[in-house]
Amino acid sequence: MSGLEIERKFLVCNDDYKRQAFSSSRIQQGYICSGHGRTVRVRIRDNRGYLTIKGPSGENGLSRYEFEKEITLDEAEHLMELCEPGCIDKTRYLIKSGDHTFEVDEFYGENEGLVMAEVELQSEDEPFVKPVFIGREVTGDRRYYNSHLLKHPFSTWGKDKESADQ
């Protein structure tokens, strides 16, 4: 898949998503490079590999170019060795809400305690039904980008972490 990715991100305020999920999978991902809003990511999800390239986000953080290609598990494992130090480790839950599917990521390791949801849209002003577990919107807040969490984990946020939880 490639093209324009339009998504909104939210903090999750309770664990209702676990009961509502129709699917879950473990994800490990690393970054071959990340900087200036551009990333090249390697992901292993349920014993399948993916290579993803993302461009910088627009001013409001809602949209950016994304190219993703499935690669073999062997290729992904070898590419993970080329990644920047660290790894994002999380479980992704899929939850239907109206016509949309929310992806809820529960993070582990140095990002333990952070749970975020995102929904992909066809247009920036597309309406959607918010599930009850959706909290504060963090779309466009670069602190919540996975590539940023790799270099500045949630566990190190200190006082900023308190405001993130509200």
Accessible surface in RSA format (square Angstrom, percent):
REM  Atomic radii and reference values for relative SASA: ProtOr
REM  Chains: A
REM  Algorithm: Lee & Richards
REM  Probe-radius: 1.40
REM  Slices: 20
REM RES _ NUM      All-atoms   Total-Side   Main-Chain    Non-polar    All polar
REM                ABS   REL    ABS   REL    ABS   REL    ABS   REL    ABS   REL
RES MET A   1   139.62  72.3  90.97  60.2  48.65 115.8  70.14  59.6  69.49  92.1
RES SER A   2    64.41  54.4  35.04  46.8  29.37  67.7   1.11   2.4  63.30  88.7
RES GLY A   3    24.65  30.4   0.00   N/A  24.65  30.4  24.62  67.6   0.03   0.1
RES LEU A   4   117.65  65.5  86.69  62.0  30.96  77.8  86.93  61.0  30.72  82.7
RES GLU A   5     6.67   3.8   4.58   3.5   2.09   5.0   1.89   3.7   4.78   3.9
RES ILE A   6    16.65   9.5  14.55  10.8   2.10   5.1  14.55  10.5   2.10   5.7
RES GLU A   7    18.78  10.8  18.21  13.8   0.57   1.4   7.72  14.9  11.06   9.0
RES ARG A   8    55.15  23.2  55.15  28.1   0.00   0.0   2.46   3.4  52.69  31.9
RES LYS A   9    18.19   8.9  18.19  11.2   0.00   0.0  10.95   9.9   7.24   7.7
RES PHE A  10     0.04   0.0   0.04   0.0   0.00   0.0   0.04   0.0   0.00   0.0
RES LEU A  11    15.42   8.6  15.42  11.0   0.00   0.0  15.42  10.8   0.00   0.0
RES VAL A  12    23.91  15.7   1.75   1.6  22.17  53.4   1.86   1.6  22.06  59.8
RES CYS A  13    84.08  63.6  46.66  52.0  37.42  87.9  38.90  98.6  45.18  48.7
RES ASN A  14    60.94  42.0  45.58  44.0  15.36  37.0  38.99  93.8  21.95  21.2
RES ASP A  15    84.12  58.9  80.37  80.0   3.75   8.9  19.01  44.7  65.11  64.9
RES ASP A  16    29.46  20.6  29.46  29.3   0.00   0.0   0.02   0.1  29.43  29.4
RES TYR A  17     5.93   2.8   5.93   3.4   0.00   0.0   1.95   1.5   3.98   4.9
RES LYS A  18    93.88  45.8  75.89  46.6  17.99  42.8  36.25  32.6  57.63  61.4
RES ARG A  19   181.66  76.3 145.47  74.2  36.19  86.2  80.36 109.8 101.30  61.4
RES GLN A  20    78.96  44.2  56.17  41.0  22.80  54.3  35.64  75.9  43.32  32.9
RES ALA A  21    29.19  26.8   5.49   8.5  23.71  53.9   5.49   7.7  23.71  62.8
RES PHE A  22   119.25  59.7  82.05  50.8  37.21  96.8  91.68  55.6  27.57  78.9
RES SER A  23    46.65  39.4  34.11  45.5  12.55  28.9  21.70  46.2  24.95  35.0
RES SER A  24    64.15  54.2  37.78  50.4  26.37  60.7   4.21   9.0  59.94  84.0
RES SER A  25     9.96   8.4   3.37   4.5   6.59  15.2   9.42  20.1   0.54   0.8
RES ARG A  26   120.99  50.8 114.19  58.2   6.80  16.2  48.70  66.6  72.30  43.8
RES ILE A  27     0.14   0.1   0.00   0.0   0.14   0.3   0.14   0.1   0.00   0.0
RES GLN A  28    80.82  45.2  80.59  58.9   0.23   0.5   6.89  14.7  73.93  56.1
RES GLN A  29     0.15   0.1   0.15   0.1   0.00   0.0   0.00   0.0   0.15   0.1
RES GLY A  30     0.71   0.9   0.00   N/A   0.71   0.9   0.71   1.9   0.00   0.0
RES TYR A  31     7.19   3.4   7.19   4.1   0.00   0.0   2.35   1.8   4.84   6.0
RES ILE A  32    56.46  32.1  43.91  32.7  12.54  30.2  43.91  31.6  12.54  34.0
RES CYS A  33    62.72  47.4  62.70  69.9   0.02   0.0  30.87  78.2  31.85  34.3
RES SER A  34    16.77  14.2   3.56   4.8  13.20  30.4   4.73  10.1  12.03  16.9
RES GLY A  35    37.81  46.6   0.00   N/A  37.81  46.6  28.98  79.5   8.83  19.8
RES HIS A  36   171.84  93.9 139.80  97.2  32.04  82.0 101.88 105.0  69.96  81.4
RES GLY A  37    29.91  36.9   0.00   N/A  29.91  36.9  19.96  54.8   9.94  22.3
RES ARG A  38   134.10  56.3 132.55  67.6   1.56   3.7  52.11  71.2  81.99  49.7
RES THR A  39     8.38   6.0   7.35   7.5   1.03   2.4   5.81   7.8   2.57   3.9
RES VAL A  40    35.20  23.2  35.20  31.9   0.00   0.0  35.20  30.6   0.00   0.0
RES ARG A  41    16.82   7.1  16.74   8.5   0.08   0.2   1.75   2.4  15.06   9.1
RES VAL A  42     0.00   0.0   0.00   0.0   0.00   0.0   0.00   0.0   0.00   0.0
RES ARG A  43    17.54   7.4  17.54   8.9   0.00   0.0   1.69   2.3  15.85   9.6
RES ILE A  44    30.65  17.4  28.83  21.5   1.81   4.4  28.83  20.8   1.81   4.9
RES ARG A  45    53.74  22.6  53.03  27.0   0.71   1.7  11.60  15.9  42.14  25.5
RES ASP A  46    86.25  60.4  63.64  63.3  22.62  53.5  34.46  81.1  51.79  51.7
RES ASN A  47   116.95  80.7 102.17  98.7  14.79  35.6  19.52  47.0  97.43  94.2
RES ARG A  48   124.42  52.2 121.16  61.8   3.26   7.8  37.53  51.3  86.89  52.7
RES GLY A  49     0.00   0.0   0.00   N/A   0.00   0.0   0.00   0.0   0.00   0.0
RES TYR A  50    40.12  18.7  40.04  22.8   0.09   0.2  22.54  16.9  17.58  21.7
RES LEU A  51    42.28  23.5  42.28  30.2   0.00   0.0  42.28  29.7   0.00   0.0
RES THR A  52     0.20   0.1   0.09   0.1   0.11   0.3   0.05   0.1   0.15   0.2
RES ILE A  53    73.25  41.7  73.25  54.6   0.00   0.0  73.25  52.8   0.00   0.0
RES LYS A  54    28.19  13.8  27.41  16.8   0.78   1.9   6.49   5.8  21.70  23.1
RES GLY A  55    12.14  15.0   0.00   N/A  12.14  15.0  11.75  32.3   0.38   0.9
RES PRO A  56    61.77  45.0  51.33  46.8  10.44  38.0  51.33  42.4  10.44  64.9
RES SER A  57    16.73  14.1   1.16   1.6  15.57  35.9   0.53   1.1  16.20  22.7
RES GLY A  58    32.48  40.1   0.00   N/A  32.48  40.1  30.25  83.0   2.23   5.0
RES GLU A  59   193.06 110.8 148.11 112.0  44.96 107.0  69.26 134.0 123.81 101.1
RES ASN A  60    77.50  53.4  58.08  56.1  19.42  46.8  42.59 102.5  34.91  33.7
RES GLY A  61    10.23  12.6   0.00   N/A  10.23  12.6   0.14   0.4  10.09  22.6
RES LEU A  62    25.46  14.2  24.08  17.2   1.38   3.5  24.28  17.1   1.18   3.2
RES SER A  63    17.55  14.8  14.49  19.3   3.06   7.0   1.60   3.4  15.95  22.3
RES ARG A  64    31.19  13.1  27.18  13.9   4.01   9.6  13.17  18.0  18.02  10.9
RES TYR A  65   110.57  51.6 107.23  61.0   3.34   8.7  85.35  64.1  25.22  31.1
RES GLU A  66    11.86   6.8  11.86   9.0   0.00   0.0   0.04   0.1  11.82   9.6
RES PHE A  67    70.68  35.4  70.68  43.8   0.00   0.0  70.68  42.8   0.00   0.0
RES GLU A  68    45.39  26.1  42.03  31.8   3.36   8.0   3.24   6.3  42.15  34.4
RES LYS A  69   120.68  58.9 115.64  71.0   5.04  12.0  71.22  64.1  49.46  52.7
RES GLU A  70    82.11  47.1  62.55  47.3  19.56  46.6  28.10  54.4  54.01  44.1
RES ILE A  71    26.61  15.1  16.90  12.6   9.71  23.4  24.03  17.3   2.59   7.0
RES THR A  72    79.70  56.7  71.31  72.3   8.39  20.0  77.24 103.8   2.46   3.7
RES LEU A  73    56.26  31.3  50.31  36.0   5.95  15.0  50.31  35.3   5.95  16.0
RES ASP A  74    86.39  60.5  83.10  82.7   3.29   7.8  29.40  69.2  56.99  56.8
RES GLU A  75    84.17  48.3  80.10  60.6   4.07   9.7  33.47  64.7  50.70  41.4
RES ALA A  76     0.00   0.0   0.00   0.0   0.00   0.0   0.00   0.0   0.00   0.0
RES GLU A  77    83.35  47.9  79.22  59.9   4.13   9.8  27.28  52.8  56.06  45.8
RES HIS A  78   105.93  57.9 101.54  70.6   4.39  11.2  68.16  70.2  37.77  44.0
RES LEU A  79    44.37  24.7  44.37  31.7   0.00   0.0  44.37  31.2   0.00   0.0
RES MET A  80    43.80  22.7  30.98  20.5  12.82  30.5  31.03  26.4  12.78  16.9
RES GLU A  81   140.91  80.9 104.48  79.0  36.43  86.7  46.58  90.1  94.33  77.0
RES LEU A  82   122.66  68.3  99.86  71.4  22.80  57.3 104.29  73.2  18.36  49.4
RES CYS A  83    22.14  16.7   3.34   3.7  18.80  44.2   3.39   8.6  18.75  20.2
RES GLU A  84    41.69  23.9  33.77  25.5   7.92  18.9  26.89  52.0  14.80  12.1
RES PRO A  85   126.70  92.3 106.93  97.5  19.77  71.9 118.34  97.7   8.36  51.9
RES GLY A  86    53.13  65.5   0.00   N/A  53.13  65.5  32.19  88.3  20.94  46.9
RES CYS A  87    61.08  46.2  36.82  41.1  24.27  57.0  29.60  75.0  31.49  34.0
RES ILE A  88     0.47   0.3   0.24   0.2   0.23   0.6   0.47   0.3   0.00   0.0
RES ASP A  89    31.03  21.7  28.91  28.8   2.12   5.0  10.91  25.7  20.12  20.1
RES LYS A  90     0.68   0.3   0.68   0.4   0.00   0.0   0.00   0.0   0.68   0.7
RES THR A  91    15.99  11.4  15.99  16.2   0.00   0.0  10.50  14.1   5.49   8.3
RES ARG A  92    12.56   5.3  12.46   6.4   0.09   0.2   0.00   0.0  12.56   7.6
RES TYR A  93    31.06  14.5  31.06  17.7   0.00   0.0  13.62  10.2  17.44  21.5
RES LEU A  94    31.40  17.5  31.40  22.5   0.00   0.0  31.40  22.1   0.00   0.0
RES ILE A  95     0.99   0.6   0.99   0.7   0.00   0.0   0.99   0.7   0.00   0.0
RES LYS A  96   117.57  57.4  99.16  60.8  18.41  43.8  71.67  64.5  45.91  48.9
RES SER A  97    11.94  10.1   5.61   7.5   6.33  14.6   8.46  18.0   3.48   4.9
RES GLY A  98    51.60  63.6   0.00   N/A  51.60  63.6  26.07  71.5  25.53  57.2
RES ASP A  99   135.35  94.8 107.52 107.0  27.83  65.8  26.98  63.5 108.37 108.1
RES HIS A 100    21.78  11.9  18.58  12.9   3.20   8.2  18.91  19.5   2.86   3.3
RES THR A 101    49.33  35.1  36.12  36.6  13.20  31.5  22.10  29.7  27.22  41.2
RES PHE A 102     0.00   0.0   0.00   0.0   0.00   0.0   0.00   0.0   0.00   0.0
RES GLU A 103    38.49  22.1  37.96  28.7   0.53   1.3   5.82  11.3  32.66  26.7
RES VAL A 104     0.00   0.0   0.00   0.0   0.00   0.0   0.00   0.0   0.00   0.0
RES ASP A 105     5.47   3.8   5.47   5.4   0.00   0.0   0.48   1.1   4.99   5.0
RES GLU A 106    31.69  18.2  31.69  24.0   0.00   0.0   4.16   8.0  27.53  22.5
RES PHE A 107     1.37   0.7   0.36   0.2   1.00   2.6   0.36   0.2   1.00   2.9
RES TYR A 108    51.53  24.1  47.71  27.1   3.82   9.9  34.75  26.1  16.79  20.7
RES GLY A 109    58.49  72.1   0.00   N/A  58.49  72.1  44.05 120.9  14.44  32.3
RES GLU A 110   110.25  63.3 102.22  77.3   8.04  19.1  39.93  77.2  70.32  57.4
RES ASN A 111     8.06   5.6   8.06   7.8   0.00   0.0   0.14   0.3   7.93   7.7
RES GLU A 112   102.18  58.7  96.03  72.7   6.14  14.6  43.89  84.9  58.28  47.6
RES GLY A 113    58.07  71.6   0.00   N/A  58.07  71.6  33.44  91.8  24.63  55.2
RES LEU A 114     4.24   2.4   3.51   2.5   0.73   1.8   4.08   2.9   0.16   0.4
RES VAL A 115    30.37  20.0  25.77  23.3   4.60  11.1  25.77  22.4   4.60  12.5
RES MET A 116     6.88   3.6   5.82   3.8   1.06   2.5   5.82   4.9   1.06   1.4
RES ALA A 117     0.59   0.5   0.00   0.0   0.59   1.3   0.54   0.8   0.06   0.1
RES GLU A 118    22.38  12.8  22.19  16.8   0.19   0.5   2.20   4.3  20.18  16.5
RES VAL A 119     0.72   0.5   0.08   0.1   0.64   1.5   0.72   0.6   0.00   0.0
RES GLU A 120    77.61  44.6  65.90  49.9  11.71  27.9  28.48  55.1  49.13  40.1
RES LEU A 121     9.50   5.3   0.00   0.0   9.50  23.9   0.83   0.6   8.68  23.3
RES GLN A 122   162.35  90.8 138.56 101.3  23.78  56.6  51.97 110.6 110.38  83.7
RES SER A 123    45.72  38.6  43.58  58.2   2.14   4.9  36.50  77.7   9.22  12.9
RES GLU A 124    72.31  41.5  60.55  45.8  11.76  28.0  25.22  48.8  47.09  38.4
RES ASP A 125   126.38  88.5  99.98  99.5  26.40  62.4  48.47 114.1  77.91  77.7
RES GLU A 126    37.49  21.5  32.49  24.6   5.00  11.9  16.59  32.1  20.90  17.1
RES PRO A 127   114.21  83.2  98.65  89.9  15.56  56.6 108.53  89.6   5.68  35.3
RES PHE A 128    35.76  17.9   7.16   4.4  28.60  74.4  12.98   7.9  22.78  65.2
RES VAL A 129    92.81  61.1  88.65  80.3   4.17  10.0  92.70  80.5   0.11   0.3
RES LYS A 130   112.24  54.8  89.96  55.2  22.28  53.1  46.69  42.0  65.55  69.8
RES PRO A 131    14.52  10.6   2.32   2.1  12.20  44.3  11.06   9.1   3.45  21.5
RES VAL A 132   106.21  69.9  83.96  76.0  22.25  53.6  92.49  80.4  13.72  37.2
RES PHE A 133     0.00   0.0   0.00   0.0   0.00   0.0   0.00   0.0   0.00   0.0
RES ILE A 134    20.33  11.6   1.35   1.0  18.99  45.8   1.35   1.0  18.99  51.5
RES GLY A 135    24.54  30.3   0.00   N/A  24.54  30.3  17.24  47.3   7.30  16.4
RES ARG A 136    96.45  40.5  80.11  40.8  16.34  38.9  64.10  87.6  32.35  19.6
RES GLU A 137    65.01  37.3  45.51  34.4  19.50  46.4  24.69  47.8  40.32  32.9
RES VAL A 138     4.10   2.7   0.07   0.1   4.03   9.7   3.68   3.2   0.42   1.1
RES THR A 139    29.37  20.9   7.25   7.3  22.13  52.7   7.76  10.4  21.62  32.7
RES GLY A 140    24.97  30.8   0.00   N/A  24.97  30.8   7.63  20.9  17.34  38.8
RES ASP A 141    40.88  28.6  31.52  31.4   9.36  22.1  21.56  50.7  19.32  19.3
RES ARG A 142   116.77  49.0 113.12  57.7   3.66   8.7  59.04  80.7  57.73  35.0
RES ARG A 143    63.55  26.7  63.08  32.2   0.47   1.1  39.06  53.4  24.49  14.8
RES TYR A 144     0.04   0.0   0.04   0.0   0.00   0.0   0.04   0.0   0.00   0.0
RES TYR A 145    27.78  13.0  26.92  15.3   0.86   2.2  27.21  20.4   0.57   0.7
RES ASN A 146    18.34  12.6  16.16  15.6   2.18   5.3   3.34   8.0  15.00  14.5
RES SER A 147    18.30  15.5  15.86  21.2   2.44   5.6   2.83   6.0  15.47  21.7
RES HIS A 148    54.55  29.8  49.98  34.7   4.58  11.7  37.59  38.7  16.96  19.7
RES LEU A 149     0.30   0.2   0.00   0.0   0.30   0.7   0.00   0.0   0.30   0.8
RES LEU A 150    18.72  10.4   2.90   2.1  15.82  39.8   4.68   3.3  14.04  37.8
RES LYS A 151   107.88  52.6  79.64  48.9  28.24  67.2  62.08  55.9  45.80  48.8
RES HIS A 152    92.20  50.4  90.68  63.0   1.52   3.9  50.78  52.3  41.42  48.2
RES PRO A 153    12.98   9.5  12.98  11.8   0.00   0.0  12.98  10.7   0.00   0.0
RES PHE A 154     2.16   1.1   2.16   1.3   0.00   0.0   2.16   1.3   0.00   0.0
RES SER A 155    61.16  51.7  35.64  47.6  25.52  58.8  29.51  62.8  31.65  44.3
RES THR A 156    90.04  64.0  57.49  58.3  32.55  77.6  58.54  78.6  31.50  47.6
RES TRP A 157    26.57  10.7  10.54   5.1  16.04  37.7  14.68   7.8  11.89  19.3
RES GLY A 158    48.60  59.9   0.00   N/A  48.60  59.9  43.39 119.1   5.21  11.7
RES LYS A 159   177.26  86.5 164.86 101.2  12.40  29.5 108.27  97.5  68.99  73.5
RES ASP A 160    77.78  54.5  76.21  75.9   1.57   3.7   4.41  10.4  73.37  73.2
RES LYS A 161    63.44  30.9  63.44  38.9   0.00   0.0  26.50  23.9  36.94  39.3
RES GLU A 162   114.25  65.6 110.04  83.3   4.20  10.0  41.49  80.3  72.76  59.4
RES SER A 163    57.74  48.8  52.24  69.7   5.50  12.7  43.92  93.5  13.82  19.4
RES ALA A 164     0.81   0.7   0.40   0.6   0.41   0.9   0.40   0.6   0.41   1.1
RES ASP A 165    96.91  67.9  61.98  61.7  34.93  82.6  30.56  71.9  66.35  66.2
RES GLN A 166   151.07  84.5 117.20  85.7  33.88  80.7  71.24 151.6  79.84  60.5
END  Absolute sums over single chains surface
CHAIN  1 A     8735.8       6856.4       1879.3       4517.2       4218.6
END  Absolute sums over all chains
TOTAL          8735.8       6856.4       1879.3       4517.2       4218.6
